[in-house]
Structure formats: structure tokens, C-alpha cells
Amino acid sequence: MTGAEGGSSAPRVCWYGDDFTGATDTLAEVARAGLRSLLFLGVPTPEQLRRAGPLDALGIAGAARAMSPDQMETELHAVGHFMAGTGARVLHYKCCSTFDSAPHVGSIGVAIRELRRHMPNPLVPIVGGQPGIGRYCSFAQLFARAGSAPEIHRIDRHPVMSQHPVTPMHEADLRRHLAAQGVADIRSVPHTAYPRLRQAADAPGVEDWIDSIIDTSDGPVLFDVIDDEQLPIIGRLIWRAAACVPLLAVGPSSVQQALACAHAPGRASAPTAPLAAATGPVLIVAGSLSPVTARQIAACQQYTRQPLQVQRLLDDPGYAAQQVRQAASLLAAGRNVLVHTDRPAQAVTAQQAGATASGTAQLAASIVAASAQAGKRLSRIGIAGGDTSSQATLALGLWGLAFHSVLAPGVTVSVARSDDPVIDGVELMLKGGQMGGDHLFDDLATGTA
């Protein structure tokens, strides 16, 4: 890298994931595009950068999605300063593909305001969909699939996201949703306005269109995405604008898909090797309250289920210690173990959801440590739930993640990087509440080969 970090070359792109599960999905996209990449779990130290080696794409997984505006400003100021110093032309703020956020928690508006200080291009592209995982933006309205079910829902009528315990989505128009977070005067580019790019003869018209958008935009621009064919055009536009002045782009992992399409037109993402069957017992800790995760728990047949009484876990250290011993004993006997919370009968508050994520994350770290002490070092672990994943990776003592394989669309298996030999090299699945089919957990144990 260049600048303060030292080294021989600058990364082409940097990204910050507002939670850990989404950050690993972006890691998968840049790795499949053939870029040397690593995801750090905080602003990396010089020694961590040295150990990582030359990188084309550098990510930082954070927890901004669960932070207050003041916390976000502190976190993102350090991130923005570091990423600008790498010399990268594009800084991607990776938000959830459902854009769930609010003025008081996980505000995308706060992220844009802070990171623009470090990436001075006035244009801020906002990519509004990711068709590969069932997310679509049409005339600025966001639509999403629920899990692996085929139905598509407008986001404010989505069976899960409209009732999210922390950031329920009550507005489908992303312009209005982000305006409530302080992002004013968002220009919308509808999918009907895109030029066609299907043959070489179309290229001059596309370039003229890109120039016109860049020349007439000096703020946030929301780009519809209803089909993967639109991504190369958006990618060309972002690279063109960033060539002049470093640029902030906002959106899900489709931002990286767009950049990859434009950088190497016509080249599909590199195929990845299927996940092999686990060679030892697998631990999954599910702190997600999502109905999608509930279906995955109900469908799994490869695990001994260990349900948790959440309130006892949070209030009674003796109960937590008992759960650790029980799971470690099963793992020592070679059994796969699924430790999970149950969806409560009543809606939970944001504070309760945060406490649950923290408690289950610490439980996961304690089980891993207890298993190692008992002579059974785990080599494959799964964490379900965005906030739980963010907390668990910190509790486990990771400093980085390298790409391993894609378990399902939007679900990545990564290789842990840690100074702790118990954790270093562990294959780790981090899964958001909305991601994966019903048999995802079994696939983590049996593999996909």
C-alpha cells in the first residue's frame, strides 16, 4: 500500500461493512472477482497489514448498523482516515441490502456525512438493489424476497423487515427513507433511463450517458437495479468518476459486483470450490430472532439442538456456565451442536435484542474455549444473526477473515485470522437473519460438494 501504511501498491477499492455478515458477503464478491483481498475486524495495525501482504481490495468489518450516531461518527472517522490513506479510489460503505437503518441507530445518513469528509468527490452513488439475492430497486422503491421463498415484497410490507425489532422498515421509497436520516436532495436514476449495453456498438452511447450523469450530479444519486445487466453500466460510472477524485459509494455487495463487471467486462465471477464436509464436530450458535433462521433451526437434522432461555442466560452466570459445559461435552463426543435462542412471544426492544446478541456471542466464545481445553479444537463454526456475528467475532479474538467459499447466496464461509492458535484457521460461517435456505445449517456440516 501507499501513504502512511507503506508498501508497494494501493488497493483498488476499500469497503466498510456495517455488520460482519454483510462484510463477509462483500469479501466473497471481491475474492470471486480475482482480487487479492482480506477483511479486517477493525482498522489494521502495521503488523497485520504486513502479514496480509499485497491487497487489491481491503475491507473492515464493523458494527455501525447497531451504533448510535455519536458512536458511528467516532468509528467511521478512524475508518475514513485510514482508507483514504491507502490511496484507494473507491470507498464502499456496505449497508444491508434491505437498507434497514434509522436516524437513531445504524444511520446511513451519518455514514455518508462522515465518510464524505475523506473521499472528496461530490458524487455519491447509492446502488439500490442486489438481484442475485432477491433485492430490487425500481423507481426508487425497494423490494426484497424473504429467505428462499419465491415471493417478492415491497420492503415496507416485507413479512420480516417491516417488523425488524431494531430498525423496522416502514418506508419503501429509499429517497424518503434516507432523507429522514439527513441525506437531502437525492437524485433518482430509474432503470428505464439506462442505455442499452449489449454489443460493442452500444458503448459510445453508454459513455455519453455516463458523462452526462457525472457532469450534472454533485450529491447523492440513487441507481435503480432490477437486473444484473444494469450493474456494468453503474460500475463504469463509478470507476469513471473515481478516476478524477476519490469517491464514496453506498449500497450492498452489488456495488462490488458492478465494479468487477466494469473492470473486466464479460468475465464472470470465478467459480469457487464447494465446501467439503466437516472433518470434526461443528458448532452453530444462532442468536437471530428471524423467522428465516427459525425455519433453518427446525429443518436441521445433523445437530443436537440446545435451546437457550435468553433471560436466564443474561441474568444467571451459573446457567451460562452450565450451557457451556453441556455444549462442550457434546462436541467432545463428536456431536454437531446447534445452540439457539427461541423467538419470543412478544416483540423485543432494541435494548433486549442487543443484550441477546452480546450474551449469545460471549457464550459462543466460551464454548469454543472450553472445547479446546477439553482437547477438541473446533475447525468449523457457524454464527447466525447479524448483531450476534459482529459481537462473536470480537469475542473470539479475530483480527481478520480470508475468503474460503460460498455456502449459499449471501452466506460466506471465511477463514479466521487470529493471534490465538485455537481460533486461527477456523472455518467460520457468519449468516444474517434473512439469508439462506431451510437446510443451510445441515449444509455447513455435510458440505456442498
Protein Blocks (a to p, Z undefined) as FASTA:
>chain_A
ZZjnopjbdcfbdcddfbfklmmmmmmmmmmnopacdddebdcdfklmmmnopafbdcdd
dfklmpcfklmmmmmmmmmmmmmmnopabdcddddfklpacfkgopaklmmmmmmmmmmc
fbdcddfbdfknopaceehiacddehjbfbdcdfklcfklmmgfklccfbfblklmmmmn
opahiacddfklpccdfbfklmmmmmmmmmmmmmmgcbdcddddfbfklmmmmmmmmmmm
mmmpccddeddfklmmmmmmmmmghiacdddddddddfbdcddddfbfbfklmmmmmmpc
kbccddddfklmmmmmklmmmmmmmmmmmmmnopacdddddddfbdcdfklmmmmmmmmm
mmmmmmmmmmmmnopacfbdcdedjklmmmmmmmnopabdcdfbdfbghiacdddddfbl
klgopacddddfkgccfklmmmmmnopZZ
